[in-house]
Amino acid sequence: MNIKQIFKYRPKREYNFTLTPPAKTNMPNQEENKDITNDISQNLKYIESKYNTEINSDIMLRKFSLTAKNKTFKAFLLYIDGMVNSDLINRFILNPLMLRNDSNTFDGNLKQETNSPQPIENISIKKFNLESYIYSNLMPQNSLEKITNFKDTFSGVNSGNCILFVDTINVAFDIDVKGFKQRSVEAPNNEVIIKGSQEAFVENLRTNTSLLRRIINNENLIIENMVIGDISKTKLAICYMNNIANPKLVNEVKYRLNNLELDGIFSSGQLEQLIEDNDYYGIPSLISTERPDKSAIFLMQGRVVILMNGTPYATIAPAVLIDFLSSPEDSNLKVIFANFLKLLRLFAYFITLLAPAFFIAITGFHQELIPTELLLSILASRENVPFPIIFELLLMEISFELIRESSLRVPGPVGSTLGIVGALILGDAAVSAHIVSPILIIVVAITGLSSFAIPDFSFSFHLRVYRFLFIFLGYISGFLGIGLGLFLYISMLCSIKSFGVNFTAPFSPYLGIGSNSYFIKPTWKQETRANYILPKKEKSQPKISKKWKYN
């Protein structure tokens, strides 16, 4: 190679890919409503085109032949590999259709069809029906359904069923042979209690409905199925007590779910945003829980529970403010202890929302409210801190939120270590470097601990966000700004409705304390259900429930 070849210009040869918009297909797809024909070749061809079997590797088409009345009929099975139990297909579908049927061939002898002891001349001869013969004699399954269109076919296959097509029959057989892997019932991860049930919902819809059935052994428990999503076809279950729940509430839940037009939905959080009355304030108005016992308690109160396939959380409607500060463990404790914990959560509510704002308002505007010794101590701790107090507070609050978020995103054993060590090191280093004062570390720590005392995570999250707004209001105008913020916050709470129920019920509007108050009564005095739900059956137990004592 000479010098000219080295310095010779060479054009760039780079691979250049440009993404262009695809052809729009907004035309409604009416082919899914196509009926099944009696020509198996046409059915097979249509299925192969819809599922793209040439490139779709998990779509299985098992072709075979069955014999009846000394005739051979073509047939095939359609299912998705990995979603069915192969052993069930081999033993209870292919074996009866191919082997057992071949040895017991129907040849037109009436005795083989009727098994009747009466003489043949006394029996009217029936025309052979292949469809009835397969349904009644060859399919030993407890869940077998006849379908006539391809829409039901695709729905069954996509949910994990097996579909049988037979030549000369214009119907298909939907066979339930689900066998995909799923998580077993375990203890709750987020709503942990000491005394109470240790079962949690899983991702399988039928498993979740069975957990509710096991707790409420009553025929009035209604579980209605529904499908949402034009593409995802997500299955839902609407659960309610037929003899307790208000029919208008149930109809409203169904109305909102039936009027959702979207391609797909995959989590209970998305469902909450789609059906709640308003989401402008960021305050949750629906309860999300992973506990079947908690869901059963709300069902017995007249609420509606929505279960979604693929998510281990139930959505409960309607919800009020006091529901987010309650725990399933309250009913398992003595009344004194339970009410003490509820009072503690109420204090945690206000501390989480207002503690940093009060601190910055007192130190900046209302120093006269602080005892002299404490004021001198605060001033001495901030003597070497060069930053204003708003900077210190925001720095530590944001750092605390970062530690909390990062500890959730890393593996479990590392997350707990990161949270403890990170907070200690960060706090100690910040104080040693004279970036923040020690008293501020105490305020931030108490605020963070109080947020963990809120039983509901989504409700606690909105308090963590609103806390920053109150911090700015306290820094700008002290108690005046905090008072204005509280007025607006309470006004927002009073304006929120959850499926026609006021969020601040039974306090605003006032409906009477009784059994609907925040603090609970002893179990033997909980005679009525919450009157703001307006249930069919207001009484939950007679006035004297302890018959053994007062008989």
N, C-alpha and C positions, 0 to 999 in steps of 0.2 A: 504494500500500500504506500503510495507516494503522498506528498504533501497536499496536492490538489484534491485527492480523494478524501483526505481528512477534513479539510475546510470546505468541501463541497456542500451546498445547500440541499437539505433533505426535507421535503414536506412532512408535516406531522401526520402520523397515522394513528389517530385516536378513535376509539369506539364511542360514537355519539348516539345516545338514546334520548328521544324526546317523547314524553307522554302526551298523547292526544286524547281528547274526549271520545268516548265510545258512542256508538249509535244509540239514540234514546229509544227505550222500549216502555213507553207509558201506556201502551194499549192493554186493556184488561185481559187477563188470561182466562178464557172461557173453556179451554180444553180440559181442565181438571174436572168439570162436571160431566164429562163424557161417560156414557153408560158402558158397562162391560158387555161384550158380544159373545155369542156362542161359538165363534171361530177362535180357537186358541192361538192360531198363528197371528191374527190381527192383534189380539191382546198382548202377545209376547213382543211383537214389533213396536207397539205403542209404548210399552214399559221400557224397552231398551232405549228408545229415543228420549223418553222423559228422564231417565236416570243416567243416561250416557254411560252405559255399561262397558263400552270399549275402553274408557279411561277411568271409570269409577271402580276402584279395586275392591271395595268392601260390599258392593251390591252383589248378592248371590242369587243365581237362577239355577235351581236344581231340577233338571228335566227327567221325567220317568214316564212309565206307562202303568195303568191299572186295568184289571180285567173284571168285567161284570156282564152277566148274561151271555157268557161265551164271546164277548166282544172286548176288544182292546181299545182303550181311550188314552189319548195323550194328555199329560198333565205336567205342571211344573210348580215349584215352590219359589216364592219371592221373600227374601229377608235380608237383613243387614248383618254382616259378620261382626261379632263382638257384642251385639245387643240381644242375642237370643241364646237360649240354652240348647246347645247342639245335642246333648243327650236326650232331651225331651223330643226334639225333632226326629231323631233316629228311632227311638223306642215307640213313640205314640203317634207318629204321623207317617213316616216312611215305612215302618214295619207293618202296620195294618193295611196300608194302601198297596204295598208291593208284594209282601211275603204272605201274610195271613190271608189277604184277599185272594191271592192266587191259588191257595189251597182250598178255599171255600168259595169257589166260583159260583155265582148265581146263574143257573141254567134255565130259569123259568119255572122250576118246580115250586108250586105254591107253598108247600110245607116249609121250604127253606126261608120263605119271606114271612110267613105268619107264625110258624111253629105252633099251630093250633091243633088240638086233639080231635076236632070235629072232622067228619068226613069231607072230602074235597067237594063232593057234589052239593053239600049244604052251604058252601062258602062262595060268595060272589068273587069272581076273578078281577083283580085290580091290575091296571096297566102299570108296567114297570116304570119307575121314576128314579133315574140315576142320582138326581140331586137329593132326594129323600133317603135313598139307599146309603149314600156317603155320609149324610148328616146323622142318620140314626144308627148305622151299623158299623161304620169304619172310623169314626172320629171319637175316641174315648177321652175327650177333653171336657173339663168343666166350664171352660170359657171359650165358646164357639159361636160365631156370629156370621150370618149371611149378609153380604154387601153386594150392591148392584151397580155402583159407579166407581170411577177411578179416584175421585176425591177421597172417599173413605178408604180406598186401597192405600193411597200414599200416606194418609194420616196414620193408618195402622202400622205400616212398615216403618215409618219414621219414629214411631213410639216404641218399637221393639217387638212387634208382633210378626207372625209368619202368615203369608197369604197363599192359599191354594187355588190354582186355576185348573179346571178340567174342561176338556173339549166337549162340545155340544151342550154346554151349560152356560147360560148367560148371567150366572152369579158366581161370586168367589167366596171362599170361606176364610174369615179372619180368626186366627188361632192365637191365643195368648200364650206365648212361650218365652217371655222376657227372662233374660239371664245375664244382663250386664252387671258389672261390678259396682258396688255402692258402699258407702261408709256405714258402718254399724252405729247403733244408738249408743252415744257416749254421754259423759257428764258435760254440763254447760261450761263454755269457756269464758264468757263475758258476764253472765248473770249468776255468779257463784253465791250460794247460800250454805249455811252450816247445817241447819235443821230443816229438811225438806227433801223433795224429790231430786234425784241426781240424773235425770234423763233430759235430753235435749233433742230438738228437731234435727232431722237430717235432710239431705237433698232430694230424697225420694218422696213424692207426694203421697202415695198410698201408705207408706210407713208412717208419715206424719198424721194422716187421718186415723190410722189405727191407734196411735198413741192417744189421741183424743177420745176415741171410742173406749179404750181401756179405762180411762178415768171417769167418763160419763157413760154409764151403762143404762141408757135410756133411748127408747125408740123416737122420742121427740127431737133428738139431735139430728138435724138435717145437714147433709153435705151435698151440695150441688156442684157439678162440674161445669167448667167454662173454658173456652180457648181464646187466647188473645194473641195478636200478631199475625199479619198476613203471611209472613215468611217463616218466622220462628215457630208458630203454632204452640205457644206456651200454654200449658195446662194450669188452670186455677181451680181451687176448691173453696166455695163459699159456705162457711159453717155457722149455724145459728140454732138456738133452741126454739122450736116451733111454738111451744106453749108459753114462752117468756118474751122473746124478742118482739119489738114493735114492727108490724108488717110494713109500715111506711119506711122505716129504717132499712129493712131488708130490700125493699123495692128500690130505694135510692142507691144502695150499693150496687145492685144489679144494673140499674140504669147507667151509672157512671162507667162501669166496666164494659157494658155492651156498646157504649158510644165512644170507645177508644179506637181510633184508626191509626195504626202504626205498623211498621214492618216487623218489629220484634221488641221484646222486653225480657230481661234476663236477671233482674234482681228485685227484691222487695223495696229497696230504696227508690228505684225508678217508679215502681207502682205507687208508692206514697206520693211522689211529686205529681203523678198524673191524676189522682183521684181526690187529693185533699182540696179543701175550699180555697185556700190561698197560700202562696209560698213567698210572698213579698217580704215578709219580716224575718224569715229564716228560723222562726219558732215552730218546732214540730207540733202538728195537730193530730197525728196518728201514732199509735203505740206500735213499736217493733220489738218482738221478743223471740227468744229461742227456747223458751220453757213451755212445755205442754201443760203443766199444772197452772201456770199463770194464765194461759189461754183459756183453760177450763173454768177458772174463776170468773173471768170476764164473760164467758158464754153464759154462765149461770146468772149473771147480772143483767143479761139482755143485750150484750154487745154482739157484733158480727166479727168473725175471725176469717181472714183471707189467707189461704195457704197457696204457695206457688211452687211448681215443680222446678227443681234445680237450685233452690235457695233454702237454707236452714232457719229461716226467720218467718214468723207469722206477723201479719198486719192486722191490727185491731181497731175497729171504728165503732162509735166515736171515742174521743179521748178528751179529758179535761186536765187542768193544771195539776190537781192533786194526784192524778194517776202517775205522773212522772216522778213524784217524790215518794212513791210507795214501793215496797218490795214484797215478793211472795213470802218472805220470812216473817212478815208482820203477823200473819195469821197463825204462825206456829209458836209464837212467843206469848208469854203472859202480857196482859194488857198494859201493865205498868212499864215493862221493858220495851214493848213495841211502841208505845206513845213517847217514851224517852228517845228512842231512835228516830222517830218521826220529827220530834222537836229538834233533834240534832241535825237532821237533814235540812230542816227549815232554816236554821242558823247557817249551815253550809251554803245554802242557796244565796243568802244575802251577803255572806262573806266573799263568795266567789265573784259576785257581781259588783260589790261596792267597796271592799276593803282597800285596794290600791287607790281608788278615787278618794276615799275618806282620808287616807294618809297624806296624799299630796295636797288636798284642800286644807287640812289642819296645819300642816307645816308651812304652806304658802300664804294662807289668808287668815287663819283663825288660831294663831299661836296662843291666844289667851285661854283657850280651852284645855291646853296641856298643862299639867302641874309643873311648877318651876323646876324641880329637880329633874324630871323627865325631859323637859325642854332643854336644859343645860346639857344633859347627856346626849341628846340628839345632835345639838350643835357641836359638841366636842367630837362626836363620831364623824361628822361631816366637815371637820375643820380642814383636813388635808385633801378633800375631794374637790377637784377643780371644775366639775361639770354641774350644770343645773340639775335639780331633782327630777325633772321630767325625763331627762336623758338617762339618768340612772335607772329609773323605774322601767322605761321602755326597753332598755338594754337587758335587764334581768328578766322581764316578762317574756320577751322574744327568745332569749336564751333558754328559759324554762320550757317554752313551747317547742323549741328545736330539739331539746333533749328528749322530751316526751314523744315527739314524732319519730325521731331517729331510733329510739328504743323499741318502737312498734314495728319498724321496717327491717330490723336485723334479726337473725335467728334467736329463738327463745332464751337459751342460756346466756348469750351475749347481751341481749336486750336488757335484762334485769341488772346485769353488772354495769352496763353502760349508763343506765339511768342513775344508779346510786353513785358510782365513782365520778361520772361526769358532773353531777350536781355538786358533790363535795369539792372536787378539784376546782371547778369553775367559781363556785362561791368563795372558797378560801383564797384563790388567786386574785379574784376581783377585789376583795377586801384588802389583801396584802399590797396590791398595787395601787391602792387609794383611788380606784375607779368608782366604787360604790361604798356606801356606808353599811355597817353590820345590821343596823335596825331595818334597813331596806331588804336585806336578805331574809330576815324573819318575816316581814310582811308578805313577800313573794312566796315563801315556803308555805305559810299558813293558807294563802289563797290557793296555791296548787293542791294542797292536801284537801281543802274543802271541795274543790271540783271533783275529786275522786269519790267523795261521799255521796254524790248524786247518783241514784241507781241507774237512770237512763242515760246512755252515752250521748245520743243526739241532743237531748235537752241540756246536758252538761256542756256540749260543744257550743251551743248558741250563747250560753253564759260567758264562755271564754272569749267569744268574739265581742259581745256587747260590753265586756269589761273595759276594753280599750276605748270605747266611746265615752264611758263615764270617766275614765282617766283624763281625757282631753277636756271634758266639761269641768271637772274639778280643778284642773290646772288653769283654765281660762277665768272662771268666776267663782271658784270655791263651792260652798254649800248651795249657793243660788243656782249654779249650773247643774249640780247633782240633783237638786230638787226639781228643776225643769226636766232633766232627763228621766227621773222617776215618774213624773207626771205623764210624759209621752210614752214611756215603757208600759205603765199600767193601762193607759188608754189603748195601746196596741193589744195587750192581753185581753181587754174587755171587748175589743172589736172582732176578735178571732172567733170563728165558729167551726165546729167539727161535725159535719153531717147534721146540721141544724141545731146542735147543742152548743151553748155558750161555753167558751174555753175556761172561764173563771167560775162556772157553776160549782157548787150551789151558793156561792157568796155574792156573785154579781151576774144576774139579778138574784136577790136573796130568796131562797126557796125553803128556808127552815134548816136548822142544824140537824137534829135528830140523828139518824143513821148515815146521813150524807156528809157529815163533817169530815175535816181532815184527820182528826184524831179518832181512833176506832173505839168501839165499845166491846165489852166481853162478847164472846161467841153466842152465849145464850140470850143476849139482848139485841142481836142483829136481826130484827124481825122484819124489816122492810128493805127493798132494793132501792137503789138510787133513783129518786123521783125525777131527776132531770133527764134520764134516759127514756122515761115514759113507757115502761114495760107493760106487757099484757097482764102479768101476774105481779102485783106489787108486793104481796106478802111472801117472804122467803121461809118463814117458820112461824109457828103459833107463839102467842105471848108467853106461854109456859112450855118450853122445850125440854126441860129437865123433869120429865114426868116421874122419874124415880124419887125425886126429892119433894115434889109438891102435889103428888097424887093423894 
